[in-house]
Amino acid sequence: MTYDVVIVGGGPAGLAAAIRLKQLANQAGRDIGVCIVEKGSEIGAHIMSGAVLEPRALNELIPDWKDKGAPLTVPATDDSFLYLTETGSFRLPTPPQMNNHGNYVISLGNLCRWLASQAEELGVEIYPGFAAAEVLYDETGRVSGIATGNMGVGKDGQPTPEFQPGVELRATYTLFAEGCRGSLTKTLIDRFGLAKECDPQTYGIGIKELWEVKPENHKPGKVTHTAGWPLDSKTYGGSFLYHLEDNQVVVGFVIGLDYENPYLNPFEEMQRFKTHPAIRGTFEGARRIAYGARAISEGGFQSIPKLTFPGGALIGDTAGFLNVPKIKGSHTAMKSGMTAAEAIFAALGEDAPPAEVTAYPEMLKKTWLWDELYTARNIRPSFHKGFLAGFLYSAIDTVLLRGRAPWTLHNHADHTALKPAKDCTPIAYPKPDGKLTFDRLSSVFISNTNHEENQPSHLTLKDASVPVEVNLKIYDGPEARFCPASVYEFVDAEGGGKRLQINAQNCVHCKTCDIKDPTQNINWVVPEGGGGPNYPNM
């Protein structure tokens, strides 16, 4: 199958790019073929975000989105920022970047479903349930499309009676919109040296729950963020509580994956956070209805890789366009997709379309996205020295320097931050009560995660001896704690000792293992298409 443009990923960046391409084609009276492949069972199935949406990019893409029924119905009405101690809290001034006037509390999954309907009306072909497993190259080394993964391959690597071969999708240009830590993006970065001139990308893990609360505890549009407890002052992170419609409240906790203590368990920190006196009242008599987890790109401006290569480009969070101080990335993801679409449409109109669309990053540098990320570039790395130093520096950088400091702070790779277990203090977490706090397996259950069990594990090890000989011996097996879905367990081995058991069917596709593994021995690749979580409105 051949198209002008193939887009990998049906998130906000990929959908915005597809819509913009078709808009431009219709305006010019040209016909171009655009296809999106999405590994989730449907558009939105793998989408998880806070989310408070800044509608700036949406306003540009579809100015009449209100008339067309976009699912933005809850304006943000009330901002608060709390610092938590173990037993109390006090309100801090809301940082300017976190002012949500004019924004909307939304389900990003539902917005993507709506964007997909708009794309299909314009003639975009969308194929959910197909995982892009391989980048295709022509004889010159130029990207020429992707191949979806084979279906019906057993754990032994042999075809089963249900075997179906993958499909090759060829294109003049391929846009990679895989989201954070994209598996194909990693291969492109290595092959084309895209990260040679930028800082290492850094990440956080976001864990989120959706609750139905009592009407008296619900205030549509209320937005609360916290910092402090239960994290220590050296660990970057914080929480959000957003009030949606229909008595629904989302609660989330984000922890920077550059944390040092291998005994830290992000899932348990989230559960412990909900017990704080300033927080738990919201959930009295409430019902938890959904759960999910996802890594987010936190490196910002100085970690943006080279965005183009022969035959394609990177857009959205796979390129790291999240604005960390704003705690927002959907608007920037969409803007990157729209800008790439405009550059590619112009290239397709040339008599001889160039192999590499270098106009895309040049055009991006002239947009509000580039300026927004540049002025925010020093906020996240300033917290490497601890919360107090980061908070004070951020105030100076934002208020006095306006983000125009004559220096740039730098990032380090998250997996290098973990300290040996012997140098750290174990953390004792309370047992879940099943009402406010929960265990990981019951949480995975309400993420609607499912994989075909008879397939090769998509969580691969470069060296099978490393988990026990290095990670367990030196770091006390951190993969059993940093995974929010109980995928990794150290169990008794035959003949004595321990072995790593990988419960791949539990995986919620957060990519934390691929990022935080101290030896970078775990390599996350796509499973069969349609596998993974099935988030309803996350």
C-alpha positions in Angstrom: 0.0 0.0 0.0 1.4 3.4 -1.0 0.6 6.8 0.2 2.0 10.3 0.0 2.3 10.4 3.8 2.1 7.7 6.5 1.8 8.8 10.1 2.7 6.4 12.9 0.5 7.2 15.9 -3.0 8.4 16.4 -2.4 10.9 19.2 -2.8 14.7 19.0 0.3 15.3 17.0 -0.4 12.6 14.3 -4.1 13.5 14.0 -3.3 17.3 13.8 -0.7 16.6 11.0 -3.2 14.5 9.1 -6.0 17.0 9.3 -3.7 19.9 8.3 -2.4 18.0 5.3 -5.9 17.3 4.0 -7.0 20.9 4.7 -4.1 22.2 2.6 -4.8 19.7 -0.2 -8.5 20.7 -0.3 -7.6 24.4 -0.4 -5.2 23.8 -3.3 -7.4 21.4 -5.2 -4.9 18.6 -4.9 -5.4 15.0 -3.9 -2.9 13.5 -1.5 -3.1 10.1 0.3 -2.7 10.2 4.1 -2.7 7.2 6.3 -2.5 6.8 10.2 -1.5 3.6 11.8 -2.3 3.2 15.6 -1.2 0.3 17.8 -4.1 0.7 20.2 -7.4 -1.2 19.6 -9.0 2.1 18.7 -8.0 5.8 18.6 -7.8 6.9 22.2 -7.2 3.5 23.7 -3.6 4.3 24.5 -4.0 8.0 25.2 -3.5 9.1 28.8 -2.9 12.6 30.0 -4.0 14.9 32.8 -5.4 16.8 31.1 -5.9 20.6 31.0 -5.8 21.6 27.4 -4.6 25.0 26.2 -6.7 25.3 23.0 -4.3 27.5 21.1 -3.3 24.9 18.5 -6.8 23.7 18.2 -8.1 27.2 17.6 -5.6 27.4 14.7 -6.4 24.0 13.3 -10.2 24.0 13.6 -11.4 27.5 14.5 -15.0 26.4 14.7 -14.4 23.4 16.9 -17.2 24.4 19.3 -19.8 24.3 16.5 -18.4 20.9 15.4 -18.9 19.4 18.9 -15.3 19.1 20.2 -15.4 17.5 23.7 -14.2 20.7 25.5 -17.1 21.4 27.8 -15.5 22.2 31.2 -13.6 25.5 31.4 -10.9 25.6 34.0 -12.3 27.9 36.8 -10.1 27.7 39.8 -6.3 27.3 40.1 -4.5 26.4 43.4 -1.0 25.2 44.1 -0.3 23.5 47.5 2.9 22.5 49.2 2.3 19.4 51.3 4.1 18.4 54.5 3.5 15.0 56.0 0.5 16.3 58.1 -0.4 19.7 56.7 -0.3 22.0 53.7 0.0 25.6 52.7 -0.9 27.4 49.6 1.8 28.9 47.3 1.4 31.5 44.6 0.4 29.7 41.4 3.3 30.0 38.9 2.5 32.1 35.9 3.0 29.1 33.5 0.3 27.2 35.5 -2.4 29.8 35.1 -5.2 28.0 33.4 -7.5 30.9 32.5 -9.0 30.1 29.1 -8.1 26.4 29.2 -10.3 23.3 29.5 -10.3 20.2 31.7 -10.7 17.4 29.2 -10.2 13.7 28.5 -7.4 13.7 25.9 -8.5 10.3 24.7 -12.0 11.7 23.9 -10.4 14.7 22.1 -8.4 12.3 20.0 -11.5 10.3 19.1 -13.1 13.5 18.0 -10.0 14.6 16.0 -10.1 11.2 14.3 -13.6 11.8 13.1 -12.6 15.1 11.7 -9.7 13.5 9.9 -11.8 10.8 8.4 -14.3 13.3 7.1 -11.4 14.9 5.2 -10.4 11.6 3.7 -7.6 10.4 6.0 -7.4 6.6 6.3 -7.0 5.5 9.9 -6.0 1.9 10.8 -6.2 1.2 14.6 -5.1 -2.1 15.9 -2.0 -2.2 13.7 1.4 -1.7 15.4 4.2 -0.2 13.3 7.0 -2.7 14.1 9.7 -1.9 11.5 11.0 1.2 9.6 11.4 0.5 5.9 14.3 1.9 3.9 15.0 2.2 0.2 18.3 1.3 -1.5 19.7 4.8 -0.7 19.0 4.4 3.0 16.0 6.8 2.9 13.0 6.0 5.1 10.3 4.7 2.7 7.5 3.8 5.1 6.8 1.2 7.8 5.8 -2.4 8.2 3.2 -3.5 10.7 3.9 -6.4 12.9 3.0 -10.0 12.2 -0.1 -11.3 14.0 -0.4 -14.9 15.2 3.2 -15.6 16.1 3.5 -17.9 19.1 5.8 -17.6 22.1 8.3 -19.9 20.4 8.5 -17.5 17.5 6.7 -19.8 15.1 3.5 -19.1 13.2 0.3 -20.3 14.8 -2.9 -21.2 12.8 -4.0 -17.6 13.3 -0.9 -16.2 11.6 -1.3 -13.1 9.5 1.7 -11.4 8.0 2.4 -7.7 8.5 1.6 -5.1 5.9 4.1 -2.7 4.2 2.9 0.9 4.0 5.1 2.9 1.7 5.2 6.7 1.5 7.1 9.6 0.1 7.3 10.9 3.7 6.7 9.2 7.0 5.9 11.1 10.2 6.6 9.4 13.5 4.2 10.5 16.2 4.7 7.6 18.6 4.5 9.5 21.8 7.1 9.4 24.6 10.0 7.0 24.0 8.7 5.7 20.7 10.2 2.3 19.8 10.8 3.2 16.1 12.0 6.6 17.0 14.7 5.1 19.1 16.0 3.2 16.0 15.8 6.4 13.9 17.8 8.4 16.5 20.5 5.7 16.5 20.6 5.2 12.7 20.7 8.9 11.8 22.5 10.3 14.9 19.6 12.6 15.7 20.6 13.1 19.3 24.3 14.0 18.7 23.9 17.7 19.3 21.3 17.8 22.1 21.2 16.9 25.8 19.9 13.4 26.8 16.1 13.3 27.0 14.8 13.0 30.5 11.5 11.7 31.6 8.8 11.4 34.3 6.3 8.7 35.0 2.7 9.9 35.3 0.2 7.6 37.2 -3.5 8.6 36.9 -6.8 7.5 38.3 -10.3 8.5 37.3 -12.9 8.7 40.2 -16.6 9.3 40.5 -17.0 11.4 43.6 -19.9 12.7 45.6 -21.6 15.8 44.2 -20.7 17.8 47.3 -17.0 17.1 46.6 -17.2 18.0 43.0 -16.6 21.4 41.4 -16.3 21.4 37.6 -13.2 23.1 36.3 -11.3 23.1 39.6 -7.6 22.6 39.1 -5.2 21.7 42.0 -1.5 21.0 41.8 0.8 20.0 44.7 4.5 19.6 45.5 6.3 18.2 48.5 5.1 15.2 50.5 5.3 12.2 50.1 8.5 12.8 48.0 11.8 13.9 49.6 13.4 17.2 48.7 15.8 15.6 46.2 13.1 13.9 44.1 11.3 15.9 41.5 7.5 15.4 41.2 4.1 16.5 42.2 0.4 15.9 41.7 -2.7 17.1 40.0 -6.4 16.9 40.7 -8.8 18.0 37.9 -12.5 18.1 38.1 -14.3 17.0 34.9 -18.0 16.8 34.2 -20.5 14.3 35.7 -18.9 14.2 39.2 -15.7 12.9 37.8 -12.3 13.8 39.2 -8.9 12.8 37.9 -6.0 12.4 40.3 -2.5 12.0 39.1 1.1 11.8 40.4 4.2 12.5 38.4 7.7 11.6 39.5 10.9 12.5 37.6 12.7 9.3 36.5 16.0 10.8 37.6 15.2 9.7 41.2 18.1 8.2 43.1 16.7 5.7 45.6 16.1 2.3 44.0 13.6 1.5 46.8 11.3 4.2 45.6 8.1 2.8 44.1 6.2 5.4 42.0 2.9 3.6 42.2 3.1 3.4 46.0 4.0 7.1 46.2 0.8 7.8 44.3 -1.3 5.7 46.7 0.3 7.3 49.7 -0.3 10.8 48.4 -4.0 10.2 48.3 -4.0 9.7 52.1 -2.9 13.2 52.8 -5.5 15.2 54.9 -5.7 17.9 52.2 -6.5 15.3 49.5 -8.4 12.4 50.9 -11.6 14.2 51.6 -12.3 14.5 47.9 -12.5 10.7 47.7 -14.6 10.0 50.7 -17.4 7.7 49.5 -16.1 7.9 46.0 -15.6 5.1 43.4 -12.4 4.5 41.4 -13.3 3.7 37.8 -10.1 3.8 35.7 -6.3 3.6 36.1 -3.4 4.2 33.8 0.3 5.1 33.6 2.5 6.7 31.0 6.0 8.2 30.8 6.3 11.8 29.7 9.2 13.6 28.1 10.7 16.3 30.5 13.9 17.3 28.8 12.4 20.3 27.0 14.2 22.6 24.6 17.8 21.4 25.1 16.8 17.8 24.6 15.0 18.2 21.3 16.8 16.0 18.7 17.3 16.7 15.1 13.8 16.5 13.7 14.3 15.4 10.1 16.0 12.7 8.2 15.7 11.4 4.7 12.1 10.4 4.1 10.6 11.5 7.4 10.4 13.6 10.6 9.6 13.4 14.3 6.5 15.2 15.7 4.9 15.4 19.1 6.1 13.9 22.3 8.3 11.4 20.5 10.5 14.5 19.8 10.0 15.9 23.4 7.8 19.0 22.9 6.3 18.9 26.4 6.3 22.2 28.3 7.1 20.9 31.9 6.4 24.2 33.8 3.0 24.4 32.2 2.4 20.6 32.7 1.1 20.6 29.1 2.2 19.1 25.9 -0.9 18.4 23.8 -1.0 22.0 22.3 2.7 21.8 21.4 2.3 18.3 20.0 -0.5 19.5 17.8 1.5 22.6 16.6 4.5 20.5 15.7 2.3 18.2 13.6 0.6 21.1 11.9 4.0 22.7 11.1 5.4 19.5 9.8 2.3 19.0 7.6 2.7 22.5 6.1 6.4 21.8 5.3 5.7 18.4 3.8 2.7 19.6 1.7 5.0 22.3 0.2 7.6 19.6 -0.5 5.1 17.3 -2.2 4.2 20.1 -4.5 7.7 20.4 -5.9 8.7 18.8 -9.2 11.2 16.7 -7.3 10.3 16.4 -3.6 13.4 16.7 -1.5 14.6 13.6 0.3 14.7 15.5 3.6 12.2 18.2 4.5 14.6 20.5 6.3 12.1 23.3 6.1 10.1 21.8 8.9 12.5 22.7 11.8 13.2 26.1 10.3 9.4 26.8 10.2 9.0 25.5 13.7 11.6 27.9 15.0 9.4 30.8 13.8 6.3 29.6 15.8 5.1 30.3 19.3 6.0 26.7 20.2 9.7 27.3 19.9 9.7 30.5 21.9 7.5 28.8 24.6 9.9 25.9 25.0 13.0 28.2 24.9 11.8 30.5 27.7 10.9 27.4 29.9 14.1 25.5 29.2 15.9 26.1 32.6 13.0 25.3 34.9 13.1 21.5 35.0 16.9 21.1 35.2 17.1 23.7 38.0 15.5 21.1 40.3 18.5 18.8 40.0 19.7 20.6 43.1 16.6 19.9 45.1 13.1 21.4 45.5 14.0 24.6 47.3 16.9 25.5 44.9 14.7 24.7 41.9 11.7 26.6 43.3 13.8 29.8 44.0 15.6 29.6 40.7 12.4 29.1 38.8 10.9 32.2 40.4 13.9 34.3 39.4 14.0 32.8 35.9 10.3 33.4 35.3 9.7 36.7 36.9 13.0 38.6 36.6 14.7 37.0 33.6 11.5 36.1 31.7 13.2 32.9 30.5 15.9 34.9 28.6 18.8 34.0 30.9 22.2 34.1 29.0 22.8 30.5 30.1 21.2 27.1 29.6 21.1 24.4 32.3 21.6 20.9 31.1 20.0 17.4 31.5 21.4 14.0 32.3 20.2 10.6 31.4 17.7 9.3 34.0 19.1 5.7 34.2 22.5 7.1 35.4 20.9 8.7 38.5 20.1 5.5 40.4 22.3 4.8 43.5 23.3 1.3 44.7 20.9 -0.1 47.2 23.6 -0.2 50.0 23.7 3.6 49.9 20.0 4.1 50.2 17.3 3.6 52.8 14.4 1.2 52.1 10.9 2.7 52.0 8.1 1.1 53.9 4.8 1.6 52.2 1.4 1.0 53.9 -0.8 -1.8 52.8 -3.7 -0.8 50.5 -7.2 -0.5 52.1 -9.1 -1.3 48.9 -11.2 1.9 49.3 -8.8 4.8 48.8 -5.5 3.0 48.2 -5.0 -0.1 46.0 -2.5 -2.6 44.7 -1.0 -2.7 41.3 -2.8 -5.8 39.9 -6.3 -4.5 40.8 -5.3 -1.3 39.2 -4.2 -3.0 36.0 -7.5 -4.7 35.9 -9.4 -1.4 35.5 -7.0 -0.2 32.8 -8.6 -2.9 30.6 -5.2 -4.1 29.6 -5.1 -7.2 27.5 -2.5 -8.9 25.3 -2.6 -12.1 23.3 -0.7 -14.4 25.7 0.7 -16.7 23.1 3.1 -14.2 21.5 6.8 -13.4 22.0 7.3 -11.0 24.9 7.6 -7.4 23.7 9.8 -6.7 26.8 13.1 -7.9 25.6 16.4 -8.3 27.4 19.7 -7.6 25.6 21.4 -9.9 28.2 19.3 -12.3 30.3 21.9 -12.5 33.1 21.9 -8.8 33.8 18.7 -8.5 35.9 20.0 -10.9 38.6 23.8 -10.4 38.2 23.6 -6.6 38.1 20.2 -5.1 38.9 19.4 -7.4 41.8 22.8 -7.6 43.3 23.6 -3.9 43.1 20.2 -2.1 43.1 18.0 -4.7 44.8 15.9 -5.3 41.7 14.4 -1.8 41.0 12.4 -3.1 38.0 10.1 -4.8 40.4 9.3 -1.4 41.9 9.5 1.2 39.1 7.0 -0.7 36.9 3.4 0.5 37.7 1.8 -2.8 36.4 3.7 -5.6 38.2 5.3 -6.8 35.0 8.6 -7.6 36.6 9.0 -10.0 39.5 12.0 -11.7 41.0 11.0 -15.3 41.8 12.7 -18.4 43.1 14.7 -20.1 40.4 15.0 -23.9 40.1 18.2 -25.0 41.8 18.2 -21.9 44.1 18.7 -18.2 43.8 16.4 -15.8 41.9 15.3 -15.2 38.3 13.4 -12.4 36.7 9.9 -13.2 35.6 8.3 -10.9 33.0 4.5 -10.8 33.1 4.2 -9.0 29.7 0.4 -9.4 29.6 0.2 -6.8 32.4 2.1 -4.1 30.5 0.3 -0.7 30.2 2.8 0.5 27.6 4.2 3.3 29.9 7.9 2.7 28.7 9.3 3.3 32.2 11.3 0.1 32.2 13.0 1.1 28.9 13.9 4.4 30.4 14.9 3.7 34.0 16.6 0.3 33.8 20.1 1.2 35.1 22.0 -0.8 32.6 19.6 -0.1 29.7 19.2 -3.8 29.2 15.4 -3.7 28.7 14.3 -2.9 25.2 10.5 -2.2 24.8 9.2 -3.1 21.4 5.6 -3.2 20.1 3.5 -6.3 20.8 0.7 -7.4 18.5 -1.5 -4.6 17.3 -4.5 -4.0 19.5 -2.8 -5.2 22.7 -2.2 -3.1 25.8 -4.6 -0.8 27.7 -8.0 0.2 26.5 -8.5 3.5 28.3 -12.1 4.7 28.1 -11.7 8.5 28.7 -8.3 9.1 30.1 
